[in-house]
């Protein structure tokens, strides 16, 4: 899952070497939280107009997680 998130984000940013992903242990509800860190100048590219790209990234991650009987959340920090 982390590799998928990295691959998707890598194609969107200008500085792929500054991508950092933190993965938390599942919380009490069983949700695994992925915290995505990118360069400050790439934040707009990841969020997109009205958050459309961020929502698309979250949708992709949830779809793959559902296939694997997991629950995930993506936070962009």
ABEGO torsion letter per residue (X at the ends): XAAAAAAAAAAABABAAABBBBBBBBBAAGBBBBBBBBBAAAAAAAAEBGGAAAAAAAAAAAAAAAAAGBBBBBBBX
